[in-house]
Amino acid sequence: MLNGMNYLLVISQVWIKHYFLIFIIYSFIGWVIESGYRSVLEKGRFVNSGFLYGPFIPIYGFSATTFLLIELLIGHLIFPLQILIFTIAATVIEYLTSFIFEKYFSMRLWDYSNYPLNINGRVCLLYCGFWGILSAIQIIYIQTFVDRLILILPLELQASLPLIFLVYVSFDVFYSTRLYLHFAGILSNIKGLSAVKISTEIRARLQNVHPLSEMKSFLRPLRVFPNLSEEFSESVIKFPGLFKIPYFKELGNTIHSKLDILNFDKNDVDKTEFKSICKEIIEHPEYQKLKKIKHHDKDIYSHNLKVAWISYLIAEKFQLHSKEMVRGALLHDFFLYNWREKGSKDEFLPHGFTHPFIAKKNAEKAFGRLTPIERDIIMKHMWPLTVIPPRYTESFLVSFIDKLVAGKEVANDILYRKKKSGIDE
C-alpha cells in the first residue's frame, strides 16, 4: 500500500513538473510572438511586450496548459469541436484576466469596445478567432516540438527550472505590480484634475507625488499597452493649456521623443524598395479597378496595400522573401466584384471559400506564372477556412496580417455607420 502511494506521489510530481515546464515555455513563446509583432510595428524598435519585465506573458502559458489539460478529456471528439472548446476556454481566461486587472488596478490594459461582437470590451469575436487559430497551431505544430524540448533537458534542469522560475517570477510580479499601481495612481490623478483649479491642483496632485525623475518608468506601460496610451492621452488633451505648465511640458517631450507608433500613412520608413515591388501590380489597369470596389471600411485596393506594407516590414525585419511576400499580399484579394452584393458568379460556396481561387486566376491572367510562395499566400490567406494550412512562413504571416487589418477595418466601418446614423437622426 505504501509503495503504491509512493508511486502515485512520484507520478503526480512528474506530471506537475511536466505541465509547469509547458507553462514556462509557452509563456516565453507568447512573449516572442507579441514582442516580435510589436517591434515590427514600432519601426524595428524593440518592444518588451507583456505586463512583466521579463520575457514571459503568462496568459499564453495558462491558455496552452489549459488546452492540453482539456484535450485529455475531449481527445475523442472531432478536431473542429476541440478547437471550438479551446477557443471558449482561452476567451474565458482573457476575460478573467481583464476583469482582475480592472478590479485591482482600476484600468484596462486592452479594450475591444470598438470591435464588433465584444463582451464588455474585454473579449471580442475577432480575437476569439485568433485564439482558435493559435490553439490549432499549438496542437498540430508546436506541441510535438515542446515535448521533445522537455525530453532533451537534463533531469537536474527539469527539476530545478520550475523552482528557479517561481523565485524569479515572484520578484518580477512584485516590481511590475508596483509600477502599474504607480501608473494607475497618476492616471487617476490626471482624470480627477479640475479645469478651473488646474493651476493650484497641479503642484499638490502631481509634482510632489509623482516627480519627473520617476516618469520615465511609465514609458513601459504606455508603449506595451496602446489602450493605456490612448486613455492617458485622452485624459491629458482635455486641458488645452496643460503642456504650457513646465511639469507637463517636460513629461510630454519625454513621451513624444520615445514613443512613435507606426502609422501606415505617416512614417519615415524608406518606401523606395516597397514601391518598386508594387509598381507592376498596382499600375495594372485591371488592378486599378479595385479602387472602386468597397471592402470593409474603404476599398479592396487600400486593404491590399495595407496588408502588403505590413508584410514588407515583417519580411525585412526577419529576412524573409520580401518581394514574393509583398506581391502575394497585394494579390490575395484580387477579385473584381462587391461580395456584399452578389458574391462570385461562378461558385456556389460562400465568398470566404471561393475568392482565393478567383484571386489566383485573376493574378495569373494579369501577371503570368506565380511563384510557389505567391500562389500559397493567395490560396491559403483564408486559413483555417482552407483545409490545408499555409506551407510557407510568408503565407502564414500574410494570413495573420490580413485578419488583423480586416478586423481593424471592420471596426472602423461599424464606428462610421454608428456616427452617420447618429448624425442622420
NORPE-V105272 format. One line per field, one symbol per residue. ss: DSSP state (A for helix, B for strand, O for the rest). phi: phi as a letter, one per 40 degrees, with the letter a starting at -180 (. if undefined). psi: psi as a letter, one per 30 degrees, with the letter a starting at -180 (. if undefined). A space follows every 10 residues. Layout:
ss->???
phi->???
psi->???
//
This chain:
ss->OAAAAAAAAA AAAAAAAAAA AAAAAAAAAA AAAAAAAAAA AOOOOOOOOO OOOOOOOAAA AAAAAAAAAA AAAAOOOOAA AAAAAAAAAA AAAAAAAAAA AAAAAOOOOO OOOOOOOBBO OOBBAAAAAA AAAAAAAAAA AAAAAAAAAA AAOOAAAAAA AAAAAAAAAA AAAAAAAAAA AAAAAAAAAA AOOOOOOAAA AAAAAAAOOO OAAAAOOAAA AAAAOAAAAA AAAAAAOOOO OAAAOAAAAA AAAAAAAAOO OOOOOOOOOO OAAAAAAAAA AAOOAAAAAA AAOBBOOBBA AAAAAAAAAA AAAAAAAOOO OAAAAAAAAA AOOOOOOOOO OOOOOOOOOO AAAAAAAAAA AAAAAAAOOO OAAAAAAAAA OOOOOOOOOO OOAAAAAAAA AAAAAAAAAA AAAAAAAAAA AAAAO
phi->.ccccccccc cccccccccc ccdcccccdc cccccccccc ccggccbcch cccccabdcc ccccccdccc cccbdccccd cccccccccc cccccccccc ccccbfabca abdcccfbbf gcbacdcccc cccccccccc bccccccccc cccddccdcc ddcccccccc cccccccccc cccccccccc cccbccbccc cdcccbcccb cccccccccc dcccbdcccc ccccccccbd cccccddccc cccccccbba cdbccbabcc cdcdccccdd ccccdccccc cbbcagcbac dccccccccc cccccccbfc cdcccccccc ccbcbbaccc cbgcccbccc ddcccccccc ccccccbgcc cdcccccccb ccdccccccd cbdcccccdc cdcccccccc cccccccccc ccccc
psi->eeeeeeeeee eeeeeeeefe eeeeefeeee eeeeeeeeee fhhfkkjjll elelhkjfee eeeeeeeeee fffgffllee eeeeeeeeee eeeeeeeeee eeeffhlkfl jgffklhljg felleefeee eeeeeeeeee eeeeeeeeee efkkeeeeef eeeeeeeefe eeeeeeeeef eeeeeeeeee ffkkeegeee feeeeeeeei kfffffffee eeeejeeeee eeeeeeffje gegfkeefee eeeeefffji kkkefjlgkj geeeeeefee effkeeefff fgjkjcfcle eeeeeeeeee eeeeeeegha ieeeeeeeee ffhikhljff efakfflfll efeffeeeee eeeeeegakl leeeeeeefg fgkgekeklk eleeeeeeee eeeeeeeeee eeeeeeeeee eeee.
//
